[in-house]
């Protein structure tokens, strides 16, 4: 329950163990007790889940009632007097724990959970020495829904947290309770639905679910735990690294109460850590001269880098920087300072394609980028457009589900494909790529027609023209009943949350039309706008390096003789041939990275970078909040130190200490967040749909699983992510029939610039004319289909 | 039948074991039917409220072992005491029954059973231990004997079934606790699948069911009954709202053909479940529209037509063919259907209005329109008498209420209802009455029409007489008696009798050989739905007279099962489930007086409604479905009152 709810309703006062406690309506006895500092034992209860009342440990007595009742499911009522500790309750609780031991092996010495197991604690607390009865239990459960987790049937106490978390938190139905009575156990109910998010694992109170990944097991008392930020997507999850000997990360944990993700994580955050100490990591600077290369020491690397950069600058030649949007603000800041010491520089990042464009659009509009995710909770309608939250910003999907679960919010999903929120969407608008602009104008028109346009919008610059264009656009009746329904939902909504992703930013017309719609609806005041952030520090990169140039521009720049690639490998997201040719024209390439890549192989000087677990600093999450990285394992001096020394060597300030850096970064970020009232902009003419070419009637939509080449390169197999995320090509049943292909057959796709043959999977629910491509490790052939970075590629398709 | 030897039902112990002839008392709070099925005697009953023993030599130890195992089998596996505890209790009883028991086992059972009863989440565990604890308390000798090896057990057969107060009174036997629990766990799809195991019209019944379940809801003993009907609607609507594929497809199979007469709830239900069994049913419907009384008798503002059409579409997708505009008796005869199909099901309903028996009724005056025809016209988009502005409807049932409420919606501004008793006796749904009051229908209670007043062949008024309530009649309601000389006139343009319906069987020719009852309904066997003509079955209003929708769907499905048995060459007979339903009905599952130890005060959720002034002008649906969080919250109030009843037969 939120604080505001508590304040608006009538407050309730009850007595628990003689203590008067005042609480809001809708609170349970358990919540009231905990708020009042009174501990009631629980096992099946979890704050993220609906009350369940199965373990019966939270039984309490209420004066005037003969039988005890469970505190987790009983509402706090005015005037009641509750007892949480009594002889009767102790007996009941002891009996329950004894019953659990009847069916639980005492294999604590070899259980991962030993030392932090809820059952162990309870057995100890109630002083149970042995179970006085044995009932044989079957151990015949099927292998778990994901290979990353192991299910120990006999250890399972059937608290139900795992399968409830799967449904309630993650919105999946991968696992379920099977069997009745004593034969009950957890079983995979739909393996294909499992996204390996590990929410089940995280909520298991005993050792029934264990990570099936890290070969190095550790016990809680052997490890230190370091709270840090997730290095993968830009949502900004905070997580806890379990570190043994200060050297090796043995697992990743969520922690209840950490903003913005609480204890939840996605598959990358929870299982994508194996790259940290992978043997393939770059350890030494390497200098390449011709085809020969040799390792050099750190100081020599700094000197070589500084000399070359200074020389090029002095010669009046351009130097391009391509900087990863996953590195810290401090690193970004140092890079911007380094660039400032040189003459002709251009700063680019792979964040350009989404966050860079979004930031520029917001700037043009004179509105500030949003802050915080909490605004979603108060929205009664959430529109998710072109954002596949299964692939990126997974926790944002959880937030949306939470709003639906807690306040019945409606959801509109705008996506040609089954994106994450489609399952709970009241209207799924399968708009063809490039068709978003017309759709948002139609939705905006319905706002106007319903008289629900925000008052504030009328005073904004460009309103009259915008209004006029909408009236023209909405003269024709709605195309289909789903659009009609979406219009109705929008007309009824009082607060609208808009979440959008690269499906929108990939097309200028779509982005402009969406922002116009937002302003008309009175956003962000009457709701919230949340652009996804694809990489951990995309917001920071756009702010500190911005306005960003595109990596293609920098690579192609004819007068760019020097390149500094900082944890970027353009081969991972651009047409390889183009990159290869561009790199060949450069006089000096400096690459700083964690792993050897095709880029580092082309670099004159390669310097090892530091992983997120090896450095201190901050990143700015998608919600605009700075989040701290903490050094968890001893590692290389790596990138930050190299940048510090390089800046000094170039005559810049010798920064030392994070505090000062933090201040500088904050000042830069303040610039980004300040915004005005906004203005309407006439939408650009919508780009012609790539399907327009009749000889290439299919639209290949790239669903990029790519977050960081750390997860796709050499170390991939070492992370759990590599085991469960797969490259995949999907086609709808109608197109499959038309092309005569079945699942497993090879499909040949040809674009204007290349051809690819890949096995195809026929997927129900996919419409006609689209091919869905999950792009993970096998990237280069698909990227070669487009001359420049693209989200949608027009192709022809035939059975190979 | 005063043959009960022992009863501990609801804690009231009647013990005749040592009573002499003539000293025997009988339990006042429960009646145990003598037979489970013809020729099979009920020796004892173990259930949620205790033990009822008919035969003194019934094997109490064996029964306890059987019952305890039933509890374990039915334990959902969620709460710890029931899941694990009942396993141990069952094991220990089995041990004693097999002669390997020890005296400490009895003590252990008593402790465990006490803890399970006190600590379980739902009524399976809470009530499941009641007869077992009673057995230990009142029959200690039987256990001592069994342990010392002296058990003498007569051969007995145990059968058990699960019920709940709500489901025990549901004519369609919906598994209400499960579908409500699934909503509480946000499993909307699963919930709808559970509902569809019993009815194919979740969205329809979720709107218009008369919900006997809710008046047998144990939650009412704590605060208010669960909104069971609205929850059903919420999952039906969820499927539509979220665009979920219902996943209904024809079963494929024998393809044997069955003719169904009437696309009303009984016919649709019968056809749907036959199709799921692999048959190929064809429905013959007189109207151009499916749904029968559900379509033409229930106005759109309560049941939008597209909801019903969609549900009929699901029936079609299951493999049912529907031929519209085919009137059996005219285009095709029952005899021809019998020739072309392997079985015939008649579900024509009761759609003729009952006459009021007042002067002028047969004159064919303009403005005199029977209720069902009035609603039928409106449902087809016609105003039956556009010149008429003032309306008087006679009757107190749902059809009467639908007539008055529809009248506003076709532009009538002065709408009256005449009913001979008071609001307390009105058979219409109290919620509907309340909504009609809000819409400002003028209710005239305690008066009855005596004469229609007409001028130039048009109705201009109705003469009524005041009534007062006398002694209760057969229905238990107080009989209305006219007050002499109290006649008065209500001026009106339209007079609508809606005092009940009757069955129109004019399509049946004598040579078809289908016997009728003295009430002019089809004479079909109450258990097998077979008519006097081989291969012809019938269910729904046409065998019972006008009854509720949920009964038509229930009997339609059950008739499908009998037709299935018939076509497989078996003798159609009542299933064990149906026998238990009758048994539980006699024992009564819901106890209005039960005190439940639970802090209540959690109000029942209500669906949002359009304000009266807005809604009475259109046929737009009055109520909106719960939002997801509201449905989940409402479902969480359910107490999951499953309980187990077991008979010892022999």
Interface residues (C-beta under 8 A of the other chain):
Chain A: X29 X50 X51 X52 X53 X54 X55 X56 X59 X62 X65 X66 X67 X68 X69 X70 X73 X74 X75 X77 X80 X92 X95 X96 X99 X100 X102 X103 X133 X135 X157 X158 X160 X164 X167 X168 X177 X179 X180 X181 X182 X183 X184 X404 X405 X406 X407 X408 X423 X424 X425 X426 X428 X482
Chain B: X72 X73 X74 X75 X76 X77 X78 X79 X80 X81 X82 X83 X84 X85 X86 X87 X88 X91 X108 X112 X115 X118 X119 X120 X121 X184 X185 X186 X187 X241 X242 X243 X597 X598 X599 X600 X601 X602 X626 X627 X628 X629 X630 X632 X636
